[in-house]
Amino acid sequence: MDIEKVNSMDFGEFVDVFGNVIERCPLIAAAVWSQRPFSDLEDLEKHLFAFIDALPQSGQEGILRCHPDLAGRELQRGTLSAESQREQRGAGLTSLDADERLRLAEFNAQYRARFGFPFVLAARLSDRAAVQRELAARLDCPPAQELRTALGEVKKIGHLRLADLLGADQARA
Ligand SMILES: NC(=O)N[C@H]1NC(=O)NC1=O
């Protein structure tokens, strides 16, 4: 997909295509649509991320709360977004045994109780062992630092999702 194509999208198409670059936060794509034209895809990414950075802490925490737990109930129920499903499967989180699933659920619950939002990690850059390690390590972080780390992970996920959207279209062209 080239940038002319992106810049020519009407609002509805733009939100359809980019609405889940940030998990379950189509408002972010909706907000940056009016900032067209973008000079290139990095520019689009910059606008998406600048929107996140400009939010008050409550809004940033809201973005984190839109993320499903890793290996959580939504994975069991099959109600994840297509992107999240693919990412969690890629990290091996669909094939945990019962003990591993329980351990992760306990850590996820501890994390949520401490910080007030779910543990977020770019699963595609990780694997099941690293997810558990990271979660245990980040539980000890000071809250302000942890908010920054988690938003950094949201951006990594968004970066990879954007690259997928573009790559898929280039392959078709
Ligand atoms: N909780 C969490 O990190 N979820 C996200 N991570 C990821 O790679 N995809 C997600 O949905």
Ligand as a Chemical Component Dictionary entry (heavy atoms), coordinates in Angstrom:
data_LIG
# 
_chem_comp.id                   LIG 
_chem_comp.type                 NON-POLYMER 
_chem_comp.pdbx_formal_charge   0 
_chem_comp.three_letter_code    LIG 
# 
loop_
_chem_comp_atom.comp_id 
_chem_comp_atom.atom_id 
_chem_comp_atom.alt_atom_id 
_chem_comp_atom.type_symbol 
_chem_comp_atom.charge 
_chem_comp_atom.model_Cartn_x 
_chem_comp_atom.model_Cartn_y 
_chem_comp_atom.model_Cartn_z 
_chem_comp_atom.pdbx_ordinal 
LIG N1 N1 N 0 -1.679 -8.084 26.933 1  
LIG C1 C1 C 0 -1.016 -7.936 25.766 2  
LIG O1 O1 O 0 0.168  -7.644 25.719 3  
LIG N2 N2 N 0 -1.726 -8.133 24.641 4  
LIG C2 C2 C 0 -1.163 -7.871 23.379 5  
LIG N3 N3 N 0 0.198  -8.206 23.093 6  
LIG C3 C3 C 0 0.279  -8.601 21.814 7  
LIG O2 O2 O 0 1.317  -8.861 21.209 8  
LIG N4 N4 N 0 -0.971 -8.677 21.269 9  
LIG C4 C4 C 0 -1.898 -8.353 22.213 10 
LIG O3 O3 O 0 -3.122 -8.386 22.143 11 
# 
loop_
_chem_comp_bond.comp_id 
_chem_comp_bond.atom_id_1 
_chem_comp_bond.atom_id_2 
_chem_comp_bond.value_order 
_chem_comp_bond.pdbx_ordinal 
LIG N1 C1 SING 1  
LIG C1 O1 DOUB 2  
LIG C1 N2 SING 3  
LIG N2 C2 SING 4  
LIG C2 N3 SING 5  
LIG C2 C4 SING 6  
LIG N3 C3 SING 7  
LIG C3 O2 DOUB 8  
LIG C3 N4 SING 9  
LIG N4 C4 SING 10 
LIG C4 O3 DOUB 11 
# 
